[in-house]
Amino acid sequence: MGTPQFAVASLDALIKAGCDVAAVVTAPDKPAGRGQKISESAVKQYAVMNGIRVLQPEKLKSPDFLEELRSLQPELQVVVAFRMLPEAVWSMPPRGTINLHASLLPQYRGAAPINWAIINGEAESGVTTFFLKHEVDTGNILFTEKVTLTGHETAGELHDRLMNKGAGLLVKTVKGVESGRYSEHQQEQLAAGMELKHAPKIFKEDCVIDWNQPAITVYNKIRGLSPLPTAYTTVNGKTLKIFASEYEITKPGIKPGAFSTDNKTYVKFAAKDGLISLKDVQLEGKKRMDIEQFLRGNKL
């Protein structure tokens, strides 16, 4: 059960590992883009190419969908980047339903763990497999795998690392459940005495840059929201998305939110304790471009 590209790597790994995938469950087709052409999910496209049965329920509690799912007689269900499942679905298989989550649970439960780990400047991240239960991302942990962060990668780059790392971990988990060689770890015990950080869904208002914050905080926010949904500020009354930047700790000499530029090679915004140098941007109504390209067509 999954929808975006992140889930395709796991599905592909399961197929190549010889797992018997009876069907995939993915989001219904929907119109997308300027032409509103009907778009299929990445998981559906992969499944169709590989001759795997595809289920696309509008409602997961639909009696017709539940009956179709039951007819497959699934032993185990695997969830990667999908929506919340009702108990009637996740409790169906005799071996349960497992989920792959892109964080080291119990840290960063929620919809956007990759973004928040980078926004918060974490030194490590990882992937976790666990059994689903009622509360979101709280089930018993099966396996985890850590990755060390550099302090400079974007959310997009970490997404790709965890997508591939998670695919391998998921195969290990499925094989473990199949053979019975696994142990379960309660998140409540792991979380004891730990300050938990959360990963809620990110909205547009969360993407606005606050230039009164320290430079490192602004820098982490920019890379934690790149390439999507993208941090932004306002310049000359227009929205300026920022995909990449560099920072330096120095006395800015100008107020937070003000900027200096030679209108050829650099634009530097002042933060609380330093400067943020823009490297990759997109002005409202324009294409994404590096800062020198941008300044050739836009004088600030």
N, C-alpha and C positions, 0 to 999 in steps of 0.2 A: 504494500500500500504506500504510494508516494506520487508526487507530482513533478517537481522541478528536476533540473539537471543533477543536483546533488544526489538525488535518489537513483539516478540511472547508473552511476558507478557501482552502487551496492547491488542492484539488480543484475548488472553485467557480471560482477564477481560471483554472485550466487549461481548463475547459469554456468559460468566457466568452471566452477567448483563441483559441478555435477548435481546440484540440488534440483529437485523436481518442483518447479514453479507451476502450480496448477492454473494460476491466473494472476493478473495484476488489477488492483483497484486504484483508479486515478480520477482526477477532476473532470467534469464534463467539458466538452469543447466549448469555446466561447469566442466572441468577436474580439479582435485586438488590432492595435495600430490605427493609422489614419484611415485606411480603407475599410476598417472593421471586418477584415477577412476572418473567417473561422480559423481559430488556432487550436492545435492539439497540444496536450502536455508533452513534455520531453519523455516522460515515462511511457505514455501511450505510443509515441513514435517508435521508441526502442522495441516495445512489445510487439507492435504490428510487424516491424522488420524481422523479428525473430519468431514469428508465428505463435505468440503467447496470447491466450484469451484475455480480453480486456473488459472490465466492468466499470461503468461510469455513472454511479448513482447520484441523482440530485440530492436525495435525502438518505442518510445512512440508517435511519430507522424504518425506511420503507419496507413493508412486508414482502414485496416482490424481490427487493435486493437481498433481504435476509434469507429468503427461500433459495435464491440463486447461489448465495454464498454457502449455505448449508449443503446444497447439492454437490458442491465441490469436495466436501468432506475434508477440509483442511486439518492437518495435524498441528501445524504451527503457522501463525501469522507474523509477518515482519512489517514494521512501520518505519518509513524513513521520510521525513519532511512531508507529512500529510496533515489532515485536520484532526480535531478531537474525535475519538471514537466513542459511541455509546456502549454501555456494558453488554448489550445484546450482541455486539460485534466482537469486542475484545475478549469476552469470556467464552466464545464459541469453540475454539480448538482445544482438544484435550491437553496439548502441551503448552497452551497459553499464547499470548501475543507479546512479542518483544519489540522494543523501540531502539533506534540508534539516535543518540542526542549529541550535538556538537559542543559539548563542554565536559568538564570533569565534575559530574554530579557528586554531591548535592549543590555545587555552585552553578550559578547561571541557569536556573530553571526558567523556561519561558520561550518566547517566539524568536528572539534575536540574540542568541548566546555568542555568536561569532563577533557581531558588532560591539556588544557591550564589553567583551573581554579586552578588545583593543582600545575602546574609548576609555576604559578604566586603567589602561597601561599595564596590564598583567604581564608577568614574565613567562607564564606557561598557559597552555590550553590543552585540549585533547578531545577524545570521543569516549562515550559511555554507552554500553548496551544494558537494558534493564527490562524487567517484566512490567507490562502496563497494569495499572490499577486505577481506582476512582480519581484521585487527585493528580493533576497534571505533573508529569516528570518526577513523581515521588516513589515509583515502584522499586522493588529490590534490584540492586545492581548485580550484573553478571560479570562483565569485563570492562576494563578501561585501558586506554593507551594515551600517554602524554606526548605533547610536542612542546619544544622550547621556542619561545618567541624572541625575535631580535629587537623589538621596540621600534621597528621601522616598517614592517609589512602592513599592507592594507587589508581591509576586511575581505576583499576579493581574493587576495593571495592566500590568506588563511583559509577561506572557504575551500579553495582547490586542494590545499594540503589536507584538510580534515575530510574532504569528500573521499579522497583516495585512501587515507588512513582508516577512515570509518568503514569503507568497503571490505578491507581485509579483516577488521575486527568483527564485522557482522558475519562473515563466513566462519571465523573461529567460533563465534557464539552459536550459530546454527548447528555446526558440527558438534559442539559441546552439548547442546540440548538434545541432539539426536542420540548421542552416545551415553548421555546421563553424566558426563564428566564436567560438572560445573558446580559452583557453590553460589549461594545468594547472600548479599550483604544489605542489611537494612539501612536505608538512608538516614533514618532517625538517629541511629547509633553513630554513623559517620559524621553527622552534623552537630553532635553534642559539643558544646563549647566553641563552636565555629560561628563566625559572623558571616551569614549567608548573603551573597550578592545575587541580584535578580536580573533577568533579561527580558523585560516586557517588550511588546511590539513597539516599533519606533514610528512616530507620527511626524508630519512636516514641521510642527513647532519645535520638535526635539532637534531639528537639523540647523536651527539658527545659531550662528557663532556669537558667543558673548566675549567681546574683546577685552572685558575687564578681568577675565580669568588669566591665570599664568600661561605663558607661551607653550609649555609642555602639555598643558591641558587642552589648549586649542589644537595643537599639532596632533595629539592622540584622537581628538574628535574628528578631525578632517580625515585621517587615515581609517578610523573606525567606521566611517560612513561612506567610504569610497570602495567601489564605484556607485553603490546604491545604498540608501536613498540620496546620499550626497549632502555634505555640509554646505551652507551658503551664507552670504552676507549681501548687503545692498550697496551698490555703487551708482552714484548719479541717478538714484531713483529706480534702478533696475537690479534684478536678482543676479548675483554672480555665484555660480556653483564652483566649489574648489575641490578638485580631485587629488591634488598632491601639493605638498609644501615642504619647506624646511624651516627650522627655528633656530634662533640664537638668543642666549640670555645676555642682555645688555640694557643699558638705559636707553629707552626708545627715543627720548627727546621730543616726542609728540604724544598727544593724548591717546589713550586706548580707543581703537576704532578708526583713528586717522591713518593715513598712509603716505608714503613717499614713493616717487617713481622717477626714472629718467625718461620714461615713455619710449624706451628702446629695449631694455634687457631685464628690468626688474620692477616689481611692485612689492613693497614691504608694508604690512599692516602692523600697527603697534598693539601689543597685548599688555597685560599688567606689568610684566617684568622683562619684556624682550620683544623681538620682532619675528613675524611670520612672513617668510618670503614665498610668494605664490609661484607654483611651477606648472600647473596643469589646470585650466579653468574653462568655464562655459558661461558666456553672458546670455541672459534671457533673449531668446529668438535667434541665437547664433549656434554654430557648431562648437564642439569641444576642441580646444587647441592648447599648445604649450604657450608659455607666457610671452615669448618673443613674437610668435605668430599673432597672438592676441593684440599686443601693443602696436604692431604694424597697421592694424585696422581700427584700433580704438585708442584715441588719446584721452588720458584721464586728467 
